[in-house]
Structures are given as C-alpha cells and as structure tokens.
C-alpha cells in the first residue's frame, strides 16, 4: 500500500495527470510495487529481471488515461507538444541518475499501457548497493510566459510517482555502513579491514520476524566513496557482489552455529522458517515456487547449506554473476 504524502499543486488540471500515475505499477519480473511503495528484491531480481512501468491494466484503462490527459491538457490550455512523459532511475547513495524514457505526448501514437525498461539496464539497476528510486513525471516540455495559477517553467511537473527498489540478502535489505577507524576499534577489527558483515547481536537466522538492520554490512568510507562514482563499472559491480556475498557468509555462519547448538534444526523443513534469514538465503538459490518440486529444491539446498556451506555459497554467487560478468573484469 502506498504511504506517500501528496504535495498540493496550486494549478487547475494537474489532478488529471496525477490520477494517471496514481494507478500505475512498477513490475520487476513477477514482483510489483504500487506508487509510493517500496519492494525488497533479491540481487538476481534486481540485476537481471525485466522491469517495466504499467500505466494501464487493459485497453479500457488505457482509454481512461487518454481521457484524463485530454482533460488535463484542456484545463491547463496546453497542447500535446507542451507536455512530456519522463521516467528516471536514480541511485541516491551512488549519486547517479539516468533517463529511462522521455517523450513529448505528441511524439506518442497513443498513451502507452506499459513502458518496458531497455535491455541495457540503467546504471542504478546495475549497482544494487543502496538501491534504486524510479520516478515518473508528466512535466512541461517548454517554457511559457508566467501566469497566475498556471505552471510555466520548463520541467515543472504536473504529476509524479515514485517507486523504491531495494536489494536484500536472506529476505532483508541492507544499506552499507561507513567503516571508520573509530568503528574498527569498537568492532575489534584490524586497521586494514575494508569490509565486514555480521548478524546483529541477539538475532536468530531462524526468526520469522526479521528486525530492521538485522544484517549489518560495513565498508571502508574511502572505498564507499570510490564505489559511488564507479558503481556501474565491472570492478564496481564485482565489489557490490562481494558485499552481498559477505552478508550471505555471515548468515551462513550463523546458521551453522545455531544448527550446532540445536541438532533438530538440521532435519527441519526449511519452509517452516519462511520469512527468516536462513529461509531467505535458501530462496535466493532454490527459488520461491510453492509446488512440491520447489519445496523439495529448497530443502535440498538447505541441507547443502548445513553440510557444505562453501558449495552452497558458490551456487549463490553464480546467481549474482555469470562467468561472462567475471571475465569482464579483465577487459577494462
């Protein structure tokens, strides 16, 4: 459900444009997020699954959108050449913004029902650390003479919507924490440590209610600043994958420790702990299917996690990067 607070716009007619975007949905594979909402994705979903903006669920909805836009243009005294539809993808933490789509309404044969993202993903969707914000606007395509209660500056938005995409490990998202010398001292880390992941004290990886910041991932502050400007490069992507693997290792090691303390966990069905860090980690490798084959696959991977964590993590890494991705590291 959307929790976004609406900004009151002192212009007649803009509510028609906003109404179009209020009904829009951003889809990532089979996952969907409503306007103003936030979704936690696996790294595989974030980096590889198709993304598209759905403005209309069917032809009836699309015609209604055309009517709303026509009403908005009429109320504001604008032509289709005066308004453009813009989709931006930004990575706030990494300080990058890409234009995914920008077309004036007169350049569109019809108001689209959906807008697929290009095969070459925006940079914000190539670097999962910190996540991506997708923003959609109807905005003025040119400058006008100022008039009271009428938008006139080029770029003024007439309607907007936002979706927050975040990545997770084991079902919980994390935002890297800047690792300073003071924090190294507090955590009893060597001065040369550049990254460190841990499970928050008192959290069980089998708890089905995951508290915020259950997985803590630290990265050297200088390294984090460099990552911000090179997140979409081959080496930047590899560093981000490594951060996720560090977090996954922290979950795996905690899983082993808890299984050692309670042998019954080793023989349990992992779906009994749906929603936990351990279950989420297994899902990243075995998938979310609820049929018998999917349940069996998760149990098999859970046994592998318990008995051979190195093999399990190697399989997990393959979900984050193909062999081609790794080979690309040597081409820069």
C-alpha positions in Angstrom: 0.0 0.0 0.0 1.2 3.5 -0.8 2.3 5.6 2.1 3.3 8.6 0.0 2.2 12.1 1.2 0.8 14.1 -1.7 2.0 17.6 -2.4 -0.8 20.1 -3.1 -0.3 21.7 -6.5 -2.0 25.1 -6.9 -2.8 24.5 -10.6 -6.1 23.6 -12.1 -6.0 20.4 -14.2 -2.9 18.7 -12.8 -5.1 16.3 -10.8 -5.9 14.6 -14.1 -2.3 13.8 -14.8 -1.7 12.7 -11.2 -4.7 10.4 -11.5 -3.0 8.5 -14.3 0.2 8.0 -12.3 -1.7 7.1 -9.1 -2.9 3.9 -10.8 0.5 3.0 -12.2 2.5 0.0 -11.1 6.2 -0.9 -11.5 6.9 -4.5 -12.2 10.1 -6.4 -11.8 9.6 -9.9 -13.1 6.6 -11.2 -11.2 7.1 -8.7 -8.4 5.0 -5.5 -8.4 5.2 -2.3 -6.4 2.5 0.4 -6.2 3.2 4.1 -6.5 4.9 5.4 -3.3 5.8 1.9 -2.3 9.0 0.0 -1.7 10.0 -3.5 -2.5 12.9 -5.7 -1.4 14.4 -7.7 -4.3 17.0 -10.4 -4.4 20.2 -9.4 -6.1 19.3 -11.7 -9.0 15.9 -10.0 -9.5 17.5 -6.5 -9.1 20.2 -7.1 -11.7 18.6 -9.4 -14.2 14.8 -9.5 -14.1 12.9 -7.4 -16.7 11.4 -4.1 -15.5 8.5 -2.2 -16.9 6.1 0.5 -15.9 2.4 -0.4 -16.2 0.2 2.7 -16.7 -2.9 0.7 -17.6 -4.1 -2.8 -16.8 -6.1 -3.2 -20.0 -7.4 -1.3 -23.0 -10.3 0.2 -21.0 -7.9 1.7 -18.5 -5.7 3.0 -21.3 -8.6 4.8 -22.9 -9.5 6.3 -19.5 -5.9 7.5 -19.2 -6.2 9.2 -22.6 -9.4 10.9 -21.4 -7.7 12.1 -18.2 -4.8 13.5 -20.1 -7.0 15.2 -22.6 -9.0 16.8 -19.7 -5.8 17.9 -18.0 -4.5 19.5 -21.2 -7.8 21.3 -21.7 -7.9 22.7 -18.2 -4.4 24.0 -18.5 -4.7 25.2 -22.1 -1.8 23.0 -23.2 -1.1 21.1 -26.4 0.3 17.5 -26.5 3.6 19.1 -27.7 3.8 21.0 -24.4 3.9 18.0 -22.1 6.3 15.1 -21.9 6.3 11.8 -20.1 9.6 11.2 -18.3 10.9 8.1 -16.4 14.1 8.5 -14.3 16.1 5.8 -12.5 18.4 7.1 -9.7 20.7 5.6 -7.1 20.6 8.2 -4.3 23.5 6.7 -2.4 25.7 6.4 -5.5 24.6 9.8 -6.8 23.6 8.8 -10.3 20.5 9.5 -12.4 19.6 8.0 -15.8 16.8 9.0 -18.1 14.9 5.7 -18.9 12.2 7.3 -21.1 11.4 10.9 -22.2 8.9 11.6 -25.0 6.5 14.5 -25.6 2.9 13.4 -25.8 2.7 14.5 -29.5 5.5 12.1 -30.3 3.5 9.1 -28.9 1.0 7.5 -31.2 -1.1 6.7 -28.1 -0.7 6.9 -24.4 1.1 3.6 -23.7 -0.3 0.9 -21.4 3.2 -0.1 -20.4 6.8 1.1 -20.8 9.5 -1.6 -20.7 12.9 -0.6 -19.5 15.7 -1.0 -22.1 17.7 -4.2 -22.3 20.7 -2.2 -21.3 19.7 -1.5 -17.7 20.1 2.0 -16.2 23.2 2.3 -14.1 21.1 2.5 -10.9 19.9 -1.1 -11.7 23.4 -2.3 -12.4 24.6 -1.5 -8.9 22.5 -2.9 -6.1 24.2 -1.3 -3.1 21.8 1.4 -1.8 19.0 0.5 -4.2 17.2 2.5 -6.9 14.4 5.0 -7.0 12.3 5.1 -10.1 10.4 8.4 -10.7 7.8 9.1 -13.3 6.6 12.5 -14.3 4.3 14.4 -16.6 6.1 17.7 -17.0 6.2 20.8 -19.1 8.3 20.4 -22.2 8.9 24.1 -22.8 8.9 27.5 -21.1 5.8 29.7 -21.0 5.0 33.3 -20.1 4.3 33.4 -16.3 0.6 33.3 -15.5 -1.1 33.2 -12.1 -2.1 29.6 -11.0 -0.6 28.1 -14.2 2.6 26.1 -14.5 5.0 27.9 -16.8 8.6 26.8 -16.1 10.1 24.1 -18.4 10.3 20.9 -16.3 7.6 21.8 -13.9 5.8 18.5 -13.1 2.1 18.1 -13.5 2.0 14.7 -11.9 4.6 12.4 -10.4 5.1 9.0 -8.9 7.9 7.2 -7.2 8.9 3.6 -6.6 11.7 2.4 -4.3 13.6 -0.7 -5.2 16.0 -2.2 -2.6 18.1 -5.3 -2.6 18.1 -7.9 0.1 20.2 -10.8 1.4 18.2 -13.6 3.0 15.0 -11.6 2.8 16.3 -8.4 4.5 17.7 -5.4 2.8 20.8 -3.5 4.0 22.4 -0.2 3.4 26.2 -0.2 3.8 27.6 1.5 6.9 30.7 3.7 6.5 33.5 1.9 8.3 35.7 4.4 10.1 38.7 3.9 12.3 36.6 4.5 15.4 34.1 1.8 14.3 37.0 -0.6 13.6 38.1 -0.1 17.1 34.7 -0.7 18.5 34.3 -3.9 16.5 37.8 -5.1 17.3 38.8 -5.1 13.6 42.3 -4.7 12.2 43.1 -1.2 10.9 43.4 -2.5 7.4 39.9 -4.2 7.2 38.0 -2.7 4.3 34.6 -4.5 4.7 32.8 -6.6 7.4 29.4 -8.2 7.7 27.7 -9.5 10.8 24.3 -10.5 12.1 23.0 -8.1 14.8 23.5 -9.5 18.3 20.6 -11.4 19.6 19.1 -12.1 16.2 18.4 -15.7 15.2 18.6 -16.5 11.5 15.6 -18.8 12.1 13.4 -16.0 13.4 10.5 -15.5 11.1 10.1 -11.8 12.0 13.3 -10.1 10.9 14.1 -6.9 12.8 15.4 -3.8 10.9 19.2 -3.8 10.4 19.4 -7.5 11.2 22.3 -7.7 8.7 25.0 -5.1 9.2 27.5 -4.6 6.3 30.4 -2.2 6.8 32.6 -0.8 4.1 35.6 1.4 4.3 34.5 5.1 3.9 37.0 5.8 1.2 36.2 2.7 -0.6 32.5 3.5 -0.4 33.1 7.0 -1.9 35.0 5.4 -4.8 32.2 2.9 -5.3 29.8 5.8 -5.6 31.5 7.0 -8.8 32.3 3.6 -10.3 29.2 1.5 -9.3 28.4 0.7 -12.9 31.9 -0.4 -13.9 32.9 -4.0 -14.0 35.0 -3.6 -10.8 32.3 -1.6 -9.1 29.7 -4.3 -9.8 32.1 -7.0 -8.5 32.7 -5.1 -5.3 28.9 -4.9 -4.7 28.5 -8.6 -5.4 31.2 -9.2 -2.9 29.4 -7.2 -0.3 26.3 -9.3 -0.8 28.4 -12.5 -0.5 30.0 -11.2 2.7 26.5 -10.7 4.1 25.5 -14.2 2.9 28.5 -15.7 4.6 27.5 -14.0 7.8 24.1 -15.6 7.6 25.5 -19.0 6.6 28.0 -19.0 9.5 25.3 -18.0 12.0 23.1 -20.8 10.6 25.8 -23.3 11.2 26.3 -22.1 14.8 22.6 -22.4 15.5 22.3 -25.8 14.0 25.3 -27.0 16.0 23.5 -25.8 19.2 20.2 -27.4 18.2 20.5 -30.6 16.1 16.8 -30.7 15.3 17.2 -27.7 13.0 19.4 -29.8 10.7 16.5 -32.1 10.0 13.7 -29.5 9.8 11.9 -28.5 6.6 13.3 -25.0 5.8 9.8 -23.7 4.8 8.9 -23.9 8.5 11.0 -20.8 8.8 9.6 -18.9 5.9 10.4 -15.2 6.4 13.7 -15.9 8.3 17.2 -15.0 7.1 18.0 -18.7 6.7 15.0 -19.3 4.6 15.6 -16.2 2.5 19.1 -17.2 1.8 18.0 -20.6 0.6 15.3 -19.0 -1.6 18.0 -17.0 -3.4 19.4 -20.3 -4.7 16.4 -22.5 -4.9 13.6 -20.0 -5.8 10.2 -19.2 -4.4 8.0 -21.8 -6.1 5.3 -23.3 -3.8 4.8 -26.5 -5.7 6.2 -29.8 -4.5 9.3 -29.5 -6.6 10.0 -26.1 -5.3 9.6 -27.2 -1.7 11.9 -30.2 -2.3 14.5 -27.9 -4.0 14.7 -25.6 -1.0 15.1 -28.5 1.4 17.9 -29.9 -0.7 19.7 -26.6 -0.8 19.1 -26.1 2.9 20.8 -29.5 3.6 23.7 -28.3 1.4 23.9 -25.1 3.3 24.2 -27.0 6.6 26.6 -29.7 5.4 28.7 -27.9 2.7 28.3 -24.1 3.1 31.2 -23.4 0.7 29.4 -25.3 -2.1 26.1 -23.5 -1.2 27.8 -20.1 -1.4 29.4 -20.9 -4.7 26.0 -21.7 -6.1 24.7 -18.5 -4.6 27.5 -16.5 -6.2 26.5 -17.9 -9.6 23.1 -16.2 -9.2 24.8 -12.9 -8.7 27.2 -13.0 -11.7 27.7 -15.2 -14.7 31.1 -16.4 -15.9 30.8 -13.6 -18.5 30.4 -11.0 -15.8 33.5 -12.2 -14.1 35.5 -12.3 -17.3 34.5 -8.7 -18.0 36.7 -7.7 -15.0 39.8 -8.3 -17.2 38.6 -6.3 -20.2 38.9 -2.8 -18.7 
